[in-house]
Amino acid sequence: ITSIADTGTGQVTVTIATNFSSANWAPQVSIGSSGGAFRTCSYDSVAAGTIILDAFDSADPVLGDPVSYGFSGLGDHA
């Protein structure tokens, strides 16, 4: 990982140090929360070298900031 940018409420953009060979790689995402609303996670805008991670409140399906984000990626590197 070369950088993590706070893209907005409930979103971060992760830039990957060694790009995948294409946007066809398999991301696995997770988020951490402590107390409060349970959050669900997803991703969008997957590219060879970046991914945007999203976190949603389950009770109110809008983006919300979790305690932490986590992800791994499986696929061929360039």
C-alpha positions as CSV (number, residue, x, y, z in Angstrom):
1,I,0.0,0.0,0.0
2,T,1.4,3.4,-0.9
3,S,-1.4,5.6,0.4
4,I,-4.8,5.6,2.0
5,A,-7.0,8.7,1.4
6,D,-10.1,9.7,3.3
7,T,-12.4,10.1,0.2
8,G,-15.4,11.2,2.2
9,T,-17.7,10.0,5.0
10,G,-17.6,6.2,5.0
11,Q,-15.1,6.0,2.1
12,V,-11.4,5.5,1.8
13,T,-9.3,5.2,-1.4
14,V,-6.4,2.7,-1.2
15,T,-3.5,2.9,-3.6
16,I,-1.7,-0.4,-4.1
17,A,2.1,-0.4,-4.3
18,T,2.4,-3.2,-6.9
19,N,-0.5,-3.0,-9.3
20,F,-2.6,-6.1,-10.2
21,S,-2.3,-7.1,-13.9
22,S,-5.9,-5.8,-14.5
23,A,-9.0,-4.7,-12.6
24,N,-10.1,-8.4,-12.5
25,W,-8.8,-9.2,-9.0
26,A,-10.8,-10.4,-6.0
27,P,-11.0,-7.9,-3.1
28,Q,-12.0,-9.1,0.4
29,V,-13.1,-6.2,2.7
30,S,-13.9,-5.8,6.3
31,I,-14.6,-3.0,8.8
32,G,-14.3,-2.7,12.6
33,S,-16.9,-1.1,14.8
34,S,-17.2,-0.7,18.6
35,G,-20.6,-0.4,20.1
36,G,-23.1,1.8,18.3
37,A,-24.6,0.9,14.9
38,F,-23.4,-2.2,13.1
39,R,-21.9,-1.4,9.8
40,T,-21.7,-3.2,6.5
41,C,-18.9,-2.9,4.1
42,S,-18.5,-3.0,0.3
43,Y,-16.2,-1.7,-2.3
44,D,-16.4,0.1,-5.7
45,S,-14.2,1.6,-8.4
46,V,-11.8,-1.4,-8.4
47,A,-8.8,-0.7,-10.7
48,A,-5.5,-2.4,-11.2
49,G,-3.8,-0.1,-8.6
50,T,-6.7,1.3,-6.5
51,I,-9.8,0.4,-4.7
52,I,-12.5,2.5,-2.9
53,L,-13.8,0.9,0.4
54,D,-17.3,1.8,1.6
55,A,-18.9,1.5,5.0
56,F,-22.7,1.7,5.7
57,D,-24.9,2.0,8.7
58,S,-27.1,-1.1,8.7
59,A,-30.0,0.7,10.4
60,D,-29.8,3.7,8.0
61,P,-28.2,2.7,4.7
62,V,-26.0,5.8,4.3
63,L,-22.2,6.0,4.4
64,G,-20.7,6.2,7.9
65,D,-17.2,6.1,9.3
66,P,-16.2,2.8,11.0
67,V,-13.5,2.4,13.6
68,S,-11.2,0.7,11.0
69,Y,-11.1,-0.7,7.5
70,G,-9.3,-3.8,6.3
71,F,-8.9,-5.5,2.9
72,S,-6.9,-8.1,1.0
73,G,-6.7,-8.7,-2.7
74,L,-6.2,-12.0,-4.6
75,G,-5.1,-12.0,-8.3
76,D,-2.1,-11.7,-10.7
77,H,0.3,-8.8,-10.2
78,A,1.7,-6.9,-13.1
